[in-house]
Amino acid sequence: MAMPNLHRFLTGPLEKSPKSTVIFWLILTLTFATVYGSLILQQGFSIDYVVQDDARQHVFWMQRFIDPELFPNDWIADYFQSVAPAGYTAFYWIFAKLGISPMLLHKLLPPVLGLITTVFCFGITMELLPVPVAGFISGLLLNHYIWMRDDVVSATPVAFVYPLFTGFLYFLLRRKLWLTGVFVALLGLFYPQCLLVAVGVLILQFLRLSDWRPHRKQPRNLYQFYGTLFGIAAIVIIAYMFKSDDYGPVITAAEAKTLPEFLKRGKSEFFSDDLGHFWFTGQRSGMMPRFGIISPLILGGILPLLLRFRGAFPLSDQIKQAGILLEIMLASLGMFFLSHLLLFDLHLPSRYTEHTFRIVSAIAAGITVTLLMDALLILGENINQKTITRVGCYLILAALILEPLGLKRFPRTDYQFGYFPALYEFFAQQPKDIKIASVTDEVNNLPSFSQRSILMGNEGYVVPYHKRYYAEIQERSIDLIHAHYSPNLAEVDQFITEYGIDFWLIEEGSFTASYLKNDRWMMQYQPAASQAIAQMEKGITPALATVSDRCTVFQFDKLAVLDSACILTFNSSDL
């Protein structure tokens, strides 16, 4: 009996589907990706001052590409420039030379990266199961994944994992040697951790495809294909290893366990007494952190079960090369456990699994749902209940499409909005070599919005993985807290002179014990924080507070800017 048109339209394999059907499902997939991307753009350009949270560390320094005089002798800017992957840096540099500033580019990129990822995801699924609706479902679910997290939105190196790793998989499945090689190289140039996973996939594939029986010669083209890819990967890895490390060595696990930043509620929380959280959901330590939705994991997880009962799912006979999904999982897990073993030499373990697991589960879920819908449609034909089963299929698709409505934030951007434009303009009008000190959250926005250096920030600038960098940051943080709350003006003067501070940014209420107690960043630095709290609870006023009225050169809402030159003119006897 001929397959009904609707059945063919929904789950018909490629050879039985007209070209228009493939185009329809691809366009529909890209439509959803475009809609999600437009929501990102809407937030990114909603007001004049907007920057993504992680971009405040990984993109701000690139404004040097436009104006090399920015951030002179800036410890923070120099550090993030030194750790930026070469390909990522070159990418932004090229666009800067074309007249597109890094701060603008980081807001334009996410929708483009999302569309590229969607195309490759659709293509990968079609290579595994040549049914267009499977490509649609996989692409849809992967879009849900990437837009419920801020990885792609950040336009930082991790944002390139999704288009580059899916591109690598697509061309690997199609056995396109040089295009696969290009993506292998790009992975290493943009996100080296993912290159190691890709190498693991290639090793597992080579071992699976090789004939290890005695006296058997391996096919020459097998050696040529994988040998070339291994060679490309080796060149990139060696080049990365020779990259100068001015801020090392990397902290050890034993040392990290002594720092509050790595413990519960720390800014870089890693270690946890909850083993389930530590191994599975920990943001830095777990293999599946921040997944948000579990339907792809569940649906993808039952795919091996469906394949064990192929007789009940006839469409499963169309599946090809599905072993690559298992190879990705094994390679990712191998690097995950190796990273734990060598903590923190391979950076964070979660980086080897969270992104690849999302890609694999989305693709596997798309295949699973397609097999289930096909079986449901066949059942409807056999029991003469075609209308009911067709409605069931559409309800399944509707449920998957509407899934983001159950998320608290979708799309999640973690954009930081600047609500003090006059403040940013004030600092932008100051000389380019000024340095600003502050304990307020707003100071984190100044390098991005005003293109001016700060002594210290309390967000992503506190990166504790490289000892030399963190030692300086730790010292600055303690000295800043001490100077901000010290009742001795001479100590404030010494701090200003030692660090070359030109301006202080003061927030209303920052000279109170409650303000300090509620600041997680400052409370990490003991005993400096506790000593400051004890002084204020005794009624001792910080010296900086006593000169704030006379040295304020700019005020906007709850924020005031103090001129350090003015502070230095006062003596303790003047207070």
Protein Blocks (a to p, Z undefined) as FASTA:
>chain_A
ZZdfklmmmmgcfklpcfklmmmmmmmmmmmmmmmmmmmmmmmmmpmbdcdfklmmmmmm
mmmmmmmmgophifklmmmmmmpcfklmmmmmmmmmnopafklmmmmmmmmmmmmmmmmm
mmmmmmmmccfklmmmmmmmmmmmmmmpcklmnopaklmmmmmmmmmmmmmmnopaklmm
mmmmmmmmmommlmmmmmmmmmmmmmmmpccbghiacdfklmmmmmmmmmmmmmmmmmmm
mpccfkbccddfklmmmpmklmghiaklfbdcblklmmmmgmklpmbghklpaklmmmmm
mmmmmmmmmmlmmmlmmpghklmmmmmmmmmmmmmmmmmmmocklopfklmmmmmmmmmm
mmmmmmmmmmmmmmmmmmmmmnopmkmmmmmmmmmmmmmmmmmmmpmbdcdfkpacdfbl
mlmmmmmmpcfkbccddfbfklmmmmmmnopacfbdcblmlcckbmklmmmmmmmmmmmm
mmmmpcbfklmmmmmmmnopabdcddehilcfklmmmmmklmmpccklmmmmmmmmnopa
cfklmmmmmmpcbdehjbccddfklmmmpcfklZZ
